[in-house]
Amino acid sequence: MIPFVREMAFRYGEPDQVSPLVRRVIADNPGPFTFTGTGTYIVGSGEVAVIDPGPDDPAHLAALTKAVQGERVTAILVTHTHLDHSSLSAALARATGAKVHGRPAPRIEEAAIRLDEGHDRAFAPDVLVADGDRLSGPGWTLEAIATPGHASNHVCYALEDENTLFSGDHVMGWSTTVISPPDGDMADYLASLDKVARRDFSVLWPTHGPPVRDVAPFLAAYRDHRMHREAQILDQLARGPRRISEMVGEIYAEVDPRLHPAAAHSVLAHLIKLVREGRAASDGPPGPLAVYQLRG
């Protein structure tokens, strides 16, 4: 089982010093995909970087500008372009004069059933982030780590001085992350999980929810959960050809049926991976209505 962490003391709009180099301000946008709200991180002192400015909310903009009053914001870093992460970046850039770093929204059709915030199509970074890019200020250095999977343009940021990672939606302490095709990709996600695990970070700071401090076992459990779901899907296919709706009804029999559409997207993400690997086949392009079976 994943050792989820969900307890967190905070007040909306108030900056909390969560580590020697990091402050966090949480936006008042709680919900099924944001948990208590978007946590915006301020790194450094005097000359600072802001990570995931959050939703386009005037109250959150006011809270952030107040939190950095008297300081110089040198960069605004965005993990990915879902609206609850990136849509305040342009307003914050105008207010502070900082450049926005990130990757544009993917040019791909979004899922028919939205399981997360949609992409911010207006997002236009001043600096296009690449894997391994570094940005420094007084007493701090951040490294960009490309982590596609939840979104194809997802980037985490490592704070080298504290051996911590701002993990965006790639890893969250309160929940598993959504992998929703066509932009979400299960194979990419698992590879990105392994990439992060190899770095042996001391703490993960997700954009939603409390930090993950026991990192290695948490990441192992996160990965094991996905592999268990894959094994369940293969077991279903071993019984004969199946549609996703049939598999969801059995695999998630004890889950609230209202959550089955979300579960179907997760199953689809696994099946796309299995078809690519030659372990499963479908009666056409892998999709929500296809019939799947074991291959060979």
VENMO-V567466 format. One record per pair of residues at least 24 apart in sequence whose C-alpha atoms are under 10 Angstrom apart, sorted by the first residue. I is the first residue (numbers start at 1). J is the second residue. If there is no record, write none. Layout:
I/J, I/J
This chain:
1/218, 1/221, 1/222, 1/224, 1/225, 2/173, 2/174, 2/175, 2/176, 2/217, 2/218, 2/219, 2/220, 2/221, 2/222, 2/223, 2/224, 2/225, 3/173, 3/174, 3/175, 3/212, 3/214, 3/217, 3/218, 3/219, 3/221, 3/222, 4/172, 4/173, 4/174, 4/175, 4/176, 4/210, 4/212, 4/218, 4/221, 4/222, 5/172, 5/173, 5/174, 5/175, 5/209, 5/210, 5/211, 5/212, 5/213, 5/218, 6/35, 6/36, 6/172, 6/173, 6/174, 6/175, 6/209, 6/210, 6/211, 6/212, 7/173, 7/174, 7/209, 7/210, 7/211, 8/36, 8/209, 8/210, 8/211, 9/210, 10/36, 10/210, 12/36, 12/37, 12/39, 12/59, 12/60, 12/63, 13/39, 13/40, 13/59, 13/60, 13/61, 13/62, 13/63, 13/64, 13/66, 13/67, 14/60, 14/63, 14/64, 14/66, 14/67, 15/40, 15/41, 15/42, 15/63, 15/64, 15/66, 15/67, 15/68, 16/41, 16/42, 16/67, 17/41, 17/42, 18/205, 18/211, 19/43, 19/162, 20/44, 20/45, 20/162, 21/45, 21/48, 21/139, 21/140, 21/159, 21/161, 21/162, 22/48, 22/49, 22/50, 22/159, 22/162, 22/205, 23/50, 23/67, 24/50, 24/51, 24/64, 24/67, 24/205, 24/207, 25/53, 25/54, 25/60, 25/63, 25/64, 25/67, 26/53, 26/54, 26/60, 26/63, 26/64, 26/207, 26/208, 26/209, 27/53, 27/54, 27/55, 27/56, 27/57, 27/59, 27/60, 27/61, 27/63, 27/64, 27/84, 27/208, 28/55, 28/57, 28/59, 28/60, 29/54, 29/55, 29/57, 29/60, 29/84, 30/208, 32/115, 32/116, 33/84, 33/115, 33/116, 33/117, 33/169, 33/175, 33/177, 33/178, 33/208, 34/84, 34/85, 34/116, 34/117, 34/169, 34/174, 34/207, 34/208, 34/209, 35/174, 35/175, 35/207, 35/208, 35/209, 36/174, 36/208, 36/209, 36/210, 37/84, 37/207, 37/208, 37/209, 38/84, 38/85, 38/168, 38/206, 38/207, 38/208, 38/209, 39/84, 39/85, 39/168, 39/205, 39/206, 39/207, 39/208, 39/209, 39/210, 40/64, 40/78, 40/85, 40/168, 40/206, 40/207, 40/208, 41/76, 41/77, 41/166, 41/205, 41/206, 41/207, 42/67, 42/68, 42/73, 42/76, 43/73, 43/75, 43/137, 43/139, 43/140, 43/141, 43/142, 43/159, 44/71, 44/73, 44/136, 44/137, 44/138, 44/139, 44/140, 44/141, 45/71, 45/72, 45/73, 45/137, 45/138, 45/139, 45/140, 46/70, 46/71, 46/72, 46/73, 46/74, 46/137, 46/138, 47/71, 47/72, 47/73, 47/74, 47/75, 47/136, 47/137, 47/138, 47/139, 47/140, 48/72, 48/73, 48/74, 48/75, 48/76, 48/98, 48/136, 48/137, 48/138, 48/139, 48/140, 49/73, 49/74, 49/75, 49/76, 49/77, 49/98, 49/99, 49/135, 49/136, 49/137, 49/140, 49/141, 49/142, 50/74, 50/75, 50/76, 50/77, 50/78, 50/89, 50/92, 50/98, 50/100, 51/75, 51/76, 51/77, 51/78, 51/79, 51/85, 51/86, 51/89, 51/100, 51/101, 51/156, 51/157, 51/166, 51/168, 51/207, 52/76, 52/77, 52/78, 52/79, 52/80, 52/81, 52/84, 52/85, 52/86, 52/87, 52/88, 52/89, 52/102, 52/166, 52/168, 52/207, 53/77, 53/78, 53/79, 53/84, 53/85, 53/86, 53/87, 53/88, 53/89, 53/90, 53/91, 53/92, 53/93, 53/207, 54/78, 54/81, 54/82, 54/83, 54/84, 54/85, 54/86, 54/87, 54/88, 54/89, 54/92, 54/207, 55/82, 55/83, 55/84, 55/85, 55/86, 55/87, 55/88, 55/89, 56/83, 56/84, 56/85, 56/86, 56/87, 56/88, 56/89, 56/90, 56/91, 56/92, 57/84, 57/87, 57/88, 57/91, 58/88, 58/91, 60/88, 60/92, 61/88, 61/89, 61/91, 61/92, 61/95, 62/92, 62/95, 64/92, 65/92, 65/95, 65/96, 68/96, 69/96, 71/96, 72/96, 72/97, 72/98, 73/97, 73/98, 73/99, 74/98, 74/99, 74/100, 74/135, 74/136, 74/137, 75/99, 75/100, 75/101, 75/126, 75/127, 75/135, 75/136, 75/137, 76/100, 76/101, 76/102, 76/125, 76/126, 76/127, 77/101, 77/102, 77/103, 77/125, 77/127, 77/129, 77/142, 77/144, 77/155, 77/156, 77/157, 78/102, 78/103, 78/104, 78/123, 78/125, 78/129, 78/154, 78/155, 78/156, 78/157, 78/168, 79/103, 79/129, 79/144, 79/145, 79/146, 79/147, 79/151, 79/153, 79/154, 79/155, 79/156, 79/157, 79/166, 79/167, 79/168, 79/169, 79/170, 79/207, 80/104, 80/105, 80/106, 80/119, 80/120, 80/123, 80/147, 80/148, 80/150, 80/151, 80/152, 80/153, 80/154, 80/155, 80/156, 80/168, 80/169, 80/170, 81/105, 81/106, 81/117, 81/118, 81/119, 81/120, 81/121, 81/122, 81/123, 81/124, 81/151, 81/152, 81/153, 81/154, 82/116, 82/117, 82/118, 82/119, 82/120, 82/121, 82/123, 82/151, 82/153, 82/154, 82/169, 83/116, 83/117, 83/118, 83/119, 83/120, 83/121, 83/122, 83/123, 84/116, 84/117, 84/118, 84/119, 84/120, 84/207, 84/208, 85/117, 85/119, 85/120, 85/168, 85/169, 85/207, 85/208, 86/119, 86/120, 86/122, 86/123, 86/124, 86/125, 87/119, 87/120, 87/121, 87/122, 87/123, 88/123, 89/123, 89/124, 89/125, 90/122, 90/123, 90/124, 90/125, 98/126, 99/125, 99/126, 99/127, 100/124, 100/125, 100/126, 100/127, 100/128, 100/129, 101/125, 101/126, 101/127, 101/128, 101/129, 101/130, 102/126, 102/127, 102/128, 102/129, 102/130, 102/144, 102/153, 102/154, 102/155, 103/127, 103/128, 103/129, 103/130, 103/152, 103/153, 103/154, 103/155, 104/128, 104/129, 104/153, 105/151, 105/152, 105/153, 105/154, 106/151, 106/152, 106/153, 106/183, 107/183, 108/152, 108/181, 108/182, 108/183, 109/181, 109/182, 109/183, 110/180, 110/181, 110/182, 110/183, 110/184, 111/180, 111/181, 111/182, 111/183, 111/184, 111/265, 112/181, 112/182, 113/180, 113/261, 113/262, 113/265, 114/180, 114/261, 114/262, 114/265, 115/178, 115/179, 115/180, 115/261, 115/262, 115/263, 115/265, 116/150, 116/177, 116/178, 116/179, 116/180, 116/262, 119/151, 129/153, 129/155, 130/155, 131/155, 131/156, 131/157, 132/157, 132/158, 133/157, 134/158, 134/159, 134/160, 135/159, 136/160, 142/166, 145/192, 145/195, 145/196, 146/192, 146/195, 146/196, 147/188, 147/189, 147/190, 147/191, 147/192, 147/193, 147/194, 147/195, 147/196, 148/183, 148/184, 148/185, 148/186, 148/187, 148/188, 148/189, 148/190, 148/191, 148/192, 148/193, 149/177, 149/178, 149/179, 149/180, 149/181, 149/183, 149/184, 149/185, 149/186, 149/187, 149/188, 149/189, 149/190, 149/191, 149/192, 149/193, 150/177, 150/178, 150/179, 150/180, 150/181, 150/183, 150/184, 150/185, 150/186, 150/188, 150/189, 150/192, 151/178, 151/179, 151/180, 151/181, 151/182, 151/183, 151/184, 151/185, 151/188, 151/189, 152/182, 152/183, 152/184, 152/185, 152/188, 152/189, 153/183, 153/184, 154/192, 155/192, 156/196, 156/205, 156/206, 157/205, 158/196, 158/199, 158/201, 158/204, 158/205, 159/201, 160/201, 162/201, 162/202, 162/203, 163/199, 163/200, 163/201, 163/202, 163/203, 163/204, 164/199, 164/200, 164/201, 164/202, 164/203, 164/204, 164/205, 164/212, 164/213, 164/215, 165/196, 165/199, 165/200, 165/201, 165/202, 165/203, 165/204, 165/205, 165/206, 165/211, 165/212, 166/203, 166/204, 166/205, 166/206, 166/207, 166/211, 167/196, 167/203, 167/204, 167/205, 167/206, 167/207, 167/208, 167/211, 167/212, 168/204, 168/205, 168/206, 168/207, 168/208, 169/205, 169/206, 169/207, 169/208, 170/196, 170/206, 170/207, 171/196, 171/204, 171/205, 171/206, 171/207, 171/208, 171/211, 171/212, 171/218, 171/219, 171/222, 172/204, 172/205, 172/206, 172/207, 172/208, 172/209, 172/210, 172/211, 172/212, 172/218, 172/222, 173/204, 173/205, 173/206, 173/207, 173/208, 173/209, 173/210, 173/211, 173/212, 173/213, 173/215, 173/218, 173/222, 174/206, 174/208, 174/209, 174/210, 174/211, 174/212, 175/208, 175/209, 175/222, 176/222, 176/223, 176/225, 176/226, 177/222, 178/262, 178/263, 178/265, 178/266, 178/269, 179/262, 179/263, 179/265, 179/266, 179/267, 179/268, 179/269, 179/270, 180/262, 180/263, 180/264, 180/265, 180/266, 180/267, 180/268, 180/269, 181/265, 181/266, 181/268, 181/269, 181/270, 181/272, 181/287, 181/288, 182/265, 182/268, 182/269, 182/272, 182/287, 183/269, 184/265, 184/266, 184/269, 185/266, 185/268, 185/269, 185/270, 185/272, 185/273, 186/226, 186/266, 186/267, 186/268, 186/269, 186/270, 186/271, 186/272, 186/273, 186/274, 187/269, 187/270, 187/272, 187/273, 187/274, 187/276, 187/277, 188/273, 189/223, 190/222, 190/223, 190/226, 190/227, 193/219, 193/220, 193/222, 193/223, 194/219, 194/220, 194/223, 226/266, 226/270, 227/270, 229/266, 229/267, 229/270, 230/266, 230/267, 230/269, 230/270, 230/271, 230/273, 230/274, 231/270, 232/267, 233/267, 233/268, 233/270, 233/271, 233/274, 234/270, 234/271, 234/274, 234/279, 234/280, 234/293, 234/294, 235/294, 236/292, 236/293, 236/294, 237/280, 237/281, 237/292, 237/293, 237/294, 237/295, 238/293, 238/294, 238/295, 239/293, 239/294, 240/292, 240/293, 240/294, 241/281, 241/282, 241/283, 241/291, 241/292, 241/293, 241/294, 242/282, 242/290, 242/291, 242/292, 242/293, 242/294, 243/282, 243/287, 243/288, 243/289, 243/290, 243/291, 243/292, 243/293, 244/268, 244/271, 244/287, 244/288, 244/289, 244/290, 244/291, 244/292, 245/288, 245/289, 245/290, 264/288
